[in-house]
Amino acid sequence: LDYALLVAAFMQDHAQHGWPRQRMLHECLRAAIRNGTLAAGTRLVATRALAAELDLARNTVLYAYEQLACEGFVVSDRRGTVVAGAAADVAAGGSDAVGDSGTAAVPVRALARRARNLRVVPGPADMMGAFVPGVPALDMFPMALWRRLLDRAWRGLGPAQLNYGDQAGEPALRQAIAGHLRASRGVLCDASQVFITDGTQSSLDLCARAFADNGDTVWIEDPGYAGALAAFRGAGLRVEGIPVDGQGIALTAQHSRRRKPALIYVTPSHQYPVGSVLTLERRLALIARARADGALIIEDDYDSEFRHDGPPLSAMQGLAPDAPVLYLGTFSKTMFPALRIGFLVVPTGLAGPLAAMRAQSASRGRVAEQLALADFLHSGQFALHLRRMRRLYRQRRDVLVASLQEHLGAIAEVHGESAGMHLALRFTDDRLRDAEISARLMEEGIVAHALSAHGTAGSRPARSKWNGLMLGYAQIPAELIDGLVRRLAAVVHLAAYAARSAGHRLPPARL
Ligand SMILES: Cc1ncc(COP(=O)(O)O)c(C=O)c1O
């Protein structure tokens, strides 16, 4: 083997690292062993000879050989240094250094089936702008105030609070949340029932693990929230989609004959994605149903703080004492998503077992953020921020609804606009295909999810009654809304014209 050539080629390929000589030689020899150039059993050139051949100090070569020996790539005997067995990784296709991880492709078979079937999740760049749902007006968040609260929280911490935190969350935050929920959401709870989580997604994962077994059935609204679907599928549950109509989840006698659910997931205050509000009659029936089946209802109250017409509706959880309800909330909408703080309120009897489970499934910490948030709630600043955002979102919603009625009133109707940060635009002309229109809008730089894309019924869903678009408005300044709706309406009208004149297909030409 021509060591000089080997080292020269390696140095050329790795010059950008700026490694010192001994590191360069060590990496070079290691890569040669890994890719089989220096096969197991090969005797390395003596250090003095290699130093002379490469014009290096002998210590440089000694360092490299010692490093390889420490890592197990070579072994020393009385006569010198030999490449160890099983050190090569020829199957990896000649990955040139162990440190350059990721050069060898991991076979897809290595993924669990549930990980292979997940939908593509949008990146942060796809989460801004019109009409992305679920993201608040981030430019309105009081950053300076939040920085001060964080600073104050950090200054108040002692060494003990740098340890792992309380498994249910910081007591001060649990108290503050319990107080807020009792006062503004009609939730019946005390702090002992409140668990702090990393957000709703994490609460859903926890509920699925803690309150259902592999193969148990979960009912979920159809259309429904993809995050919940992913959590339930990920936990190995049997997911059954239950249709949603203008009054929320619509259970029928047919559902009573099917397998009993362990969990029932609903968004009663503002159904995701269509915006229906679950009627009182159905809420009470669902609670009775869950009691009869021994099931727990997961009430995801994700954006209910924003009710635009009339006072906020109380949560289902508070409708009956010790209702079989796991109540989920998040600060992603009321504060900002990157905060990653949400909460879960459980019936009294379940708090103990959940704390034990939590201790084994999640690490605890971020004490300063939790204390700052408790301060934000206690000081009244949270309520003030909510009031401001409510006013802002209502104004944006009013402009959007008026504009949609003006430009699209003839072929679509607005649904679910009474609360939250998004509404549903439902096509009244059945020949329109929401998925095609959504894709066409995406080419125009407008994000408007198709309602039909939120199906949860499984592999062979019936054609959904919900044919339309989901439009988030919290992020869009009011003065931009009409212009955006005009662009959106142009695409929808063109699709309607094409559907009327040439069957269901859109013409291929760009607008
Ligand atoms: C129905 C629903 N629940 C919960 C959330 C928030 O989840 P997280 O707290 O994980 O950010 C969202 C966000 O879009 C949502 O749409």
Ligand as a Chemical Component Dictionary entry (heavy atoms), coordinates in Angstrom:
data_LIG
# 
_chem_comp.id                   LIG 
_chem_comp.type                 NON-POLYMER 
_chem_comp.pdbx_formal_charge   0 
_chem_comp.three_letter_code    LIG 
# 
loop_
_chem_comp_atom.comp_id 
_chem_comp_atom.atom_id 
_chem_comp_atom.alt_atom_id 
_chem_comp_atom.type_symbol 
_chem_comp_atom.charge 
_chem_comp_atom.model_Cartn_x 
_chem_comp_atom.model_Cartn_y 
_chem_comp_atom.model_Cartn_z 
_chem_comp_atom.pdbx_ordinal 
LIG C1 C1 C 0 -56.793 20.596 17.223 1  
LIG C2 C2 C 0 -55.469 21.079 17.736 2  
LIG N1 N1 N 0 -55.069 20.733 18.957 3  
LIG C3 C3 C 0 -53.903 21.173 19.465 4  
LIG C4 C4 C 0 -53.064 21.989 18.754 5  
LIG C5 C5 C 0 -51.818 22.541 19.392 6  
LIG O1 O1 O 0 -50.916 21.613 19.677 7  
LIG P1 P1 P 0 -49.527 21.903 20.419 8  
LIG O2 O2 O 0 -49.804 22.291 21.828 9  
LIG O3 O3 O 0 -48.887 20.567 20.307 10 
LIG O4 O4 O 0 -48.817 22.989 19.687 11 
LIG C6 C6 C 0 -53.404 22.341 17.470 12 
LIG C7 C7 C 0 -52.481 23.156 16.661 13 
LIG O5 O5 O 0 -52.631 23.384 15.503 14 
LIG C8 C8 C 0 -54.641 21.904 16.963 15 
LIG O6 O6 O 0 -55.033 22.271 15.746 16 
# 
loop_
_chem_comp_bond.comp_id 
_chem_comp_bond.atom_id_1 
_chem_comp_bond.atom_id_2 
_chem_comp_bond.value_order 
_chem_comp_bond.pdbx_ordinal 
LIG C1 C2 SING 1  
LIG C2 N1 SING 2  
LIG C2 C8 DOUB 3  
LIG N1 C3 DOUB 4  
LIG C3 C4 SING 5  
LIG C4 C5 SING 6  
LIG C4 C6 DOUB 7  
LIG C5 O1 SING 8  
LIG O1 P1 SING 9  
LIG P1 O2 DOUB 10 
LIG P1 O3 SING 11 
LIG P1 O4 SING 12 
LIG C6 C7 SING 13 
LIG C6 C8 SING 14 
LIG C7 O5 DOUB 15 
LIG C8 O6 SING 16 
# 
